[in-house]
Amino acid sequence: MILALLTAWLGLGASAPAVGTTLDVSSLRASPPTLVCELDMKVLKGELRRLSWSADHSYIHVQTVDRKTLRDYIVALPEGAISAAFGEPEWATEYWTMKSALTAPGAPDLKIEVLEDHQRTRPTPFTGGFANGGAQAIDPRNPVDTFAIDARLKLLGEEIGYFLNEVAMAGATYGWGPAGSGAIAFVDASGKVTLFDRDKHKKVLVTAKGAAMPAWSSDGARLAYVQKTSRDRYRLMSVTLR
C-alpha cells in the first residue's frame, strides 16, 4: 500500500512530459489538486518569498522573509513534513534562478516582456508639468493627487503577471516548465493556474482564489503552488501532469 502511494506521488509508470522537447500543454492531463501541507506564517514567520523543487523531486523548499531576515524550510514528500533549514540549499537557488528568469530555460529566443506604466490618478486634466513640457509632480495641496504604477509581464502577448503599486517580483506569478519545453505555468489576476506554451496553447488547471508561485518540477510531472486561505495561512498544493 505504501509503495503504491509513493509510486502514485512520484509519477512512476506515468507518462510525464518529456524533458528537452517542445511541449503542447493542451495535450496534458492533470489530476485534481492535492494538499501537500499547511503553511502557518505565524510559525514560519514573515511573508512567502520562494518556492523551489529539489532536483530529485523529493523536496520542496519554502523561503520566507521577515523584514530583512530570510528563513528557509524543507517540505519532505510525500508526507508533507516541514523542517527548518540552515540557509537556502544550493539546489533551491539553482531552481529559483531557472524558474524566475525572464528567458525560458533551453529556449533563449523565448522571453518575458516587462511593461511599466506610470499614471497620475488625479481626475482633473494636467495644467502644468507634462502639459508645459516639465516633470510630472504630485500637487501637495491635493491629497488625492497620486501616481499609480502598474507592471505587466507578458509572454507572446499573454499576460502572465500584473502588479499594481508594488514591486514586480520575478517568479511570484509564473514558473518555467522543463528545459527546452517552451512552456510556462502562471497564475492570472483571477486566480487561474494556467499552462501556456510557445505555440500559444493554454490549459487551465485550477481556479483558486489567492493562488501564487507556481513551480513546475524539472521532470515535468508535478506542479506545485500556494493558495492563501487566511491572513496568516497558506496551503501548499500539488497537481500531477501526464
C-alpha positions as CSV (number, residue, x, y, z in Angstrom):
1,M,0.0,0.0,0.0
2,I,2.8,2.4,1.0
3,L,4.7,1.5,-2.2
4,A,1.6,2.2,-4.3
5,L,1.1,5.6,-2.7
6,L,4.7,6.5,-3.2
7,T,4.6,5.4,-6.8
8,A,1.5,7.5,-7.4
9,W,3.1,10.5,-5.9
10,L,6.3,10.3,-7.8
11,G,4.5,9.5,-11.0
12,L,6.3,6.2,-11.7
13,G,4.7,4.5,-14.6
14,A,3.0,7.7,-15.7
15,S,3.8,9.4,-18.9
16,A,5.3,12.7,-17.7
17,P,6.0,15.5,-20.2
18,A,9.3,14.8,-22.0
19,V,12.2,17.0,-20.9
20,G,14.1,18.8,-23.7
21,T,11.3,18.7,-26.2
22,T,8.7,21.3,-27.2
23,L,5.5,20.7,-25.2
24,D,1.9,21.1,-26.2
25,V,0.3,21.9,-22.9
26,S,-3.2,21.3,-24.3
27,S,-2.4,17.6,-24.6
28,L,-1.5,17.2,-20.9
29,R,-3.8,15.5,-18.4
30,A,-3.9,17.0,-14.9
31,S,-5.0,15.4,-11.7
32,P,-7.2,17.3,-9.2
33,P,-5.1,19.4,-6.8
34,T,-3.9,17.6,-3.7
35,L,-2.9,19.2,-0.4
36,V,0.8,18.7,0.5
37,C,0.7,20.6,3.8
38,E,-0.5,23.8,5.5
39,L,1.9,26.7,5.9
40,D,1.2,28.7,9.0
41,M,3.1,32.0,8.8
42,K,2.8,32.6,12.5
43,V,5.1,29.7,12.8
44,L,7.2,30.2,9.7
45,K,7.4,34.0,10.2
46,G,7.2,36.7,7.6
47,E,5.9,36.5,4.0
48,L,6.4,33.8,1.4
49,R,9.3,34.6,-0.9
50,R,10.3,31.5,-2.8
51,L,9.1,28.0,-3.7
52,S,11.5,25.6,-5.3
53,W,11.7,21.9,-6.2
54,S,14.7,19.7,-5.5
55,A,16.4,18.0,-8.5
56,D,15.1,14.5,-7.4
57,H,11.6,15.9,-6.8
58,S,11.6,14.6,-3.2
59,Y,11.6,18.0,-1.5
60,I,10.1,21.5,-1.9
61,H,12.0,24.4,-0.4
62,V,10.0,27.3,1.1
63,Q,11.6,30.6,1.9
64,T,10.0,33.4,3.9
65,V,11.2,36.9,4.6
66,D,10.5,38.8,7.8
67,R,11.6,42.3,7.2
68,K,15.2,41.6,6.1
69,T,15.5,38.2,7.7
70,L,15.3,35.2,5.4
71,R,14.1,31.9,6.8
72,D,14.3,28.6,4.9
73,Y,12.2,25.4,5.3
74,I,12.2,22.0,3.6
75,V,9.0,20.1,2.9
76,A,9.6,16.4,2.6
77,L,7.4,14.5,0.0
78,P,5.0,12.8,0.0
79,E,4.3,13.1,3.8
80,G,4.5,17.0,3.7
81,A,6.6,17.2,6.9
82,I,8.2,20.6,7.4
83,S,11.6,21.1,8.9
84,A,13.8,24.2,9.3
85,A,16.9,24.5,7.0
86,F,20.2,26.4,7.8
87,G,20.1,28.7,4.8
88,E,18.9,28.1,1.2
89,P,20.1,24.8,-0.3
90,E,22.2,25.1,-3.4
91,W,19.6,23.1,-5.4
92,A,16.9,25.6,-4.4
93,T,18.9,28.6,-5.5
94,E,19.6,26.9,-8.9
95,Y,15.9,26.0,-9.3
96,W,14.7,29.5,-8.4
97,T,17.1,31.1,-10.8
98,M,15.7,29.0,-13.6
99,K,12.0,29.4,-12.5
100,S,12.1,33.2,-12.2
101,A,14.3,34.0,-15.3
102,L,12.9,36.3,-18.0
103,T,14.2,33.8,-20.6
104,A,12.9,30.3,-21.0
105,P,15.4,27.6,-20.0
106,G,16.8,25.9,-23.1
107,A,14.9,28.4,-25.4
108,P,16.8,31.7,-25.4
109,D,14.5,33.2,-28.0
110,L,11.5,32.9,-25.7
111,K,11.5,36.0,-23.4
112,I,9.1,37.6,-21.0
113,E,8.4,41.3,-21.6
114,V,8.2,43.7,-18.6
115,L,5.9,46.6,-19.3
116,E,5.6,49.5,-16.9
117,D,3.0,52.3,-16.9
118,H,3.0,55.3,-14.6
119,Q,-0.3,57.1,-14.4
120,R,-1.4,60.1,-12.5
121,T,-4.7,59.3,-10.7
122,R,-5.7,63.0,-10.3
123,P,-9.1,63.2,-12.1
124,T,-8.6,66.8,-13.5
125,P,-6.6,67.5,-16.6
126,F,-2.9,68.4,-16.3
127,T,-2.4,72.2,-16.1
128,G,1.3,72.1,-15.6
129,G,4.1,69.6,-15.5
130,F,3.6,67.4,-18.6
131,A,1.2,70.0,-20.1
132,N,4.1,72.5,-20.2
133,G,6.8,70.0,-21.0
134,G,8.0,69.8,-17.5
135,A,8.3,67.0,-15.0
136,Q,5.2,65.3,-13.6
137,A,4.9,66.2,-10.0
138,I,2.3,65.5,-7.3
139,D,0.3,68.5,-6.2
140,P,1.0,68.8,-2.4
141,R,-2.3,70.7,-2.0
142,N,-4.3,67.9,-3.3
143,P,-4.3,64.7,-1.2
144,V,-5.8,62.6,-4.0
145,D,-3.2,63.7,-6.5
146,T,-1.1,60.5,-6.7
147,F,0.7,58.2,-9.1
148,A,-0.4,54.7,-9.9
149,I,2.4,52.4,-11.2
150,D,1.5,49.1,-12.8
151,A,3.8,46.5,-14.2
152,R,2.7,43.8,-16.6
153,L,4.6,40.7,-17.5
154,K,3.8,39.3,-21.0
155,L,4.8,36.2,-22.9
156,L,3.9,36.1,-26.6
157,G,1.2,38.6,-25.9
158,E,-0.3,36.7,-22.9
159,E,-0.3,38.5,-19.6
160,I,1.4,36.2,-17.0
161,G,1.7,38.7,-14.2
162,Y,0.2,42.0,-13.0
163,F,1.4,44.2,-10.2
164,L,-0.2,47.4,-9.1
165,N,1.8,49.8,-6.9
166,E,4.1,47.0,-5.8
167,V,7.4,45.5,-6.8
168,A,7.1,43.1,-9.7
169,M,8.7,40.1,-8.1
170,A,10.1,37.6,-10.7
171,G,8.7,34.2,-10.2
172,A,5.8,35.2,-8.0
173,T,3.2,34.7,-10.7
174,Y,5.0,32.3,-13.1
175,G,7.4,29.4,-13.3
176,W,9.0,27.9,-16.4
177,G,8.4,24.3,-17.4
178,P,11.2,21.7,-18.2
179,A,14.2,23.0,-20.1
180,G,13.6,23.2,-23.8
181,S,9.8,22.7,-23.4
182,G,9.0,26.3,-24.3
183,A,6.2,26.1,-21.7
184,I,5.3,28.1,-18.6
185,A,2.9,27.9,-15.7
186,F,1.3,31.2,-14.5
187,V,-1.4,32.5,-12.2
188,D,-3.6,35.3,-13.6
189,A,-5.3,38.1,-11.6
190,S,-8.4,36.0,-11.2
191,G,-6.5,33.1,-9.7
192,K,-6.4,30.7,-12.7
193,V,-3.4,28.4,-12.5
194,T,-2.7,28.1,-16.2
195,L,-0.2,26.3,-18.5
196,F,0.9,28.1,-21.7
197,D,3.4,27.2,-24.4
198,R,5.3,28.8,-27.3
199,D,2.5,27.8,-29.8
200,K,0.1,29.7,-27.5
201,H,-1.8,26.6,-26.4
202,K,-3.4,27.2,-23.0
203,K,-4.7,24.8,-20.3
204,V,-6.4,26.0,-17.1
205,L,-5.5,23.6,-14.3
206,V,-7.2,25.3,-11.3
207,T,-9.2,28.3,-10.5
208,A,-8.2,29.2,-7.0
209,K,-8.5,32.5,-5.1
210,G,-5.2,33.5,-3.6
211,A,-3.0,31.2,-5.7
212,A,0.6,32.2,-6.3
213,M,4.2,31.0,-7.0
214,P,3.5,28.1,-9.5
215,A,6.6,25.8,-9.5
216,W,6.9,23.2,-12.2
217,S,9.2,20.2,-11.4
218,S,12.1,19.8,-13.7
219,D,10.8,16.4,-14.9
220,G,7.5,18.0,-15.9
221,A,5.5,15.6,-13.8
222,R,4.4,17.9,-10.9
223,L,3.2,21.5,-10.5
224,A,3.2,23.0,-7.0
225,Y,1.7,26.3,-5.9
226,V,0.5,28.0,-2.8
227,Q,-3.0,29.2,-2.0
228,K,-3.7,31.8,0.6
229,T,-6.6,30.8,2.8
230,S,-6.4,33.5,5.5
231,R,-4.2,36.3,6.6
232,D,-1.5,34.0,8.0
233,R,-2.1,30.7,6.4
234,Y,-1.4,29.1,3.0
235,R,-2.0,25.7,1.5
236,L,0.8,24.1,-0.4
237,M,-0.9,22.3,-3.3
238,S,0.3,19.8,-6.0
239,V,-1.0,18.8,-9.4
240,T,0.2,15.7,-11.3
241,L,0.7,16.1,-15.0
242,R,0.7,13.3,-17.6
